[in-house]
Amino acid sequence: MASVNEQLARYQDDARKFNMQESLFEMNTQTDYNKLNTMVKDFQPYSNLWLAANRWFTDNPKWLNGDFNELDANAAEKFVEDSLKTLTGVLRYFKDRDIDAMCKITDVIKVQLDQFRPKVPLMVALRKDGMKERHWQ
């Protein structure tokens, strides 16, 4: 999905370059790339859902059962907070368009993140650099 987003961004950059070149050559009309911008805007909620769900299903087992010394609790905290905000917007987008199947998928991921959220402060506290051996004893 990241490569699709990168390609879409590249297409938008190309469209801006083409329009700029058309104006430099004093062409009477510039090519209309509004369909590209509309496509990018319509695709964004699906992309956001996919990226959040993919990272959640990839990283959640590491956060819960992985090596504690390799746990990046700050990254987990940032991901959970950012994803909950993003998924709230995604859910609103799908509800406004009555896309029930996508609402259900988004809601499942959001509920799982909400259930995981209370564990994050403890993860962050235990992984602070200031934690010494004496604290564990």
C-alpha positions in Angstrom: 0.0 0.0 0.0 2.9 2.4 0.7 4.1 1.9 -2.9 0.6 2.8 -4.2 0.7 6.0 -2.1 4.2 6.8 -3.3 3.1 6.3 -6.9 0.1 8.5 -6.5 2.3 11.2 -4.9 4.7 10.9 -7.8 1.8 11.3 -10.3 0.6 14.4 -8.5 4.1 15.8 -8.6 4.3 15.0 -12.3 1.0 16.7 -12.9 2.2 19.9 -11.2 5.4 19.8 -13.2 3.5 19.4 -16.5 1.2 22.3 -15.6 4.2 24.4 -14.7 5.9 23.6 -18.0 2.6 24.3 -19.9 2.5 27.8 -18.3 6.2 28.4 -19.1 5.6 27.6 -22.7 2.6 30.0 -22.6 0.1 27.4 -23.7 -3.4 28.6 -23.8 -4.9 25.9 -21.5 -3.4 23.7 -18.9 -4.2 20.0 -18.6 -6.9 19.3 -16.0 -5.7 16.8 -13.4 -8.7 17.1 -11.1 -9.6 13.4 -11.6 -6.2 12.5 -10.3 -6.7 14.6 -7.2 -10.2 13.3 -6.6 -8.9 9.7 -7.0 -6.1 10.4 -4.4 -8.6 11.9 -2.0 -11.1 9.0 -2.4 -8.3 6.4 -2.0 -6.9 8.0 1.2 -9.3 6.4 3.7 -8.7 2.9 2.3 -5.0 3.5 2.4 -5.1 4.8 6.0 -7.2 1.8 7.1 -4.8 -0.7 5.4 -1.7 0.9 6.7 -3.0 1.0 10.3 -4.4 -2.5 10.2 -1.2 -3.9 8.6 1.0 -2.3 11.2 -1.3 -3.3 14.0 -1.4 -7.0 13.0 2.4 -7.0 12.4 3.5 -5.2 15.6 0.9 -6.2 18.2 2.4 -9.7 18.7 5.8 -8.2 19.1 4.5 -5.7 21.7 2.6 -8.4 23.7 5.0 -11.4 23.3 8.2 -10.1 21.9 11.6 -9.6 23.5 11.1 -6.9 26.2 14.6 -5.4 25.5 13.7 -4.8 21.9 10.3 -3.2 22.7 10.0 0.4 21.4 7.2 1.6 23.7 7.3 5.2 22.5 6.7 4.1 18.9 3.9 1.9 20.1 2.4 4.8 22.0 2.6 7.1 19.0 1.2 4.5 16.7 -1.8 3.8 19.0 -2.7 7.5 19.5 -2.2 8.4 15.8 -4.1 5.3 14.5 -7.1 5.9 16.8 -7.4 9.5 15.5 -7.0 8.3 11.9 -9.4 5.4 12.2 -12.0 7.8 13.7 -11.8 9.9 10.5 -11.8 6.8 8.3 -14.9 5.4 10.1 -16.7 8.7 9.7 -15.9 8.6 6.0 -17.2 5.1 5.5 -20.4 5.8 7.6 -21.1 9.0 5.6 -21.0 6.9 2.4 -22.9 3.9 3.9 -20.0 1.5 3.2 -21.0 -1.0 5.9 -18.4 -3.6 5.2 -15.6 -1.2 5.6 -17.2 0.3 8.7 -17.2 -3.2 10.3 -13.5 -3.7 9.4 -12.5 -0.3 10.7 -14.5 -0.8 13.9 -12.9 -4.1 14.6 -9.4 -2.6 14.4 -10.4 0.5 16.4 -11.9 -1.7 19.2 -8.7 -3.7 19.3 -6.6 -0.6 19.6 -9.0 0.8 22.3 -8.5 -2.5 24.3 -4.7 -2.3 23.9 -4.5 1.4 24.8 -4.6 1.0 28.6 -1.4 -1.2 28.4 0.6 1.5 26.7 1.5 3.8 29.7 2.9 0.8 31.6 4.9 -0.2 28.5 6.3 3.3 28.3 7.1 3.5 32.0 8.9 0.2 32.1 11.0 1.0 29.0 12.2 4.4 30.1 16.0 4.9 30.0 16.0 5.7 33.7 14.9 2.2 34.7 17.8 0.6 36.5 18.4 -2.9 37.9 17.5 -1.6 41.4 14.1 -0.7 40.2 13.4 -4.2 39.0 14.6 -5.6 42.4 
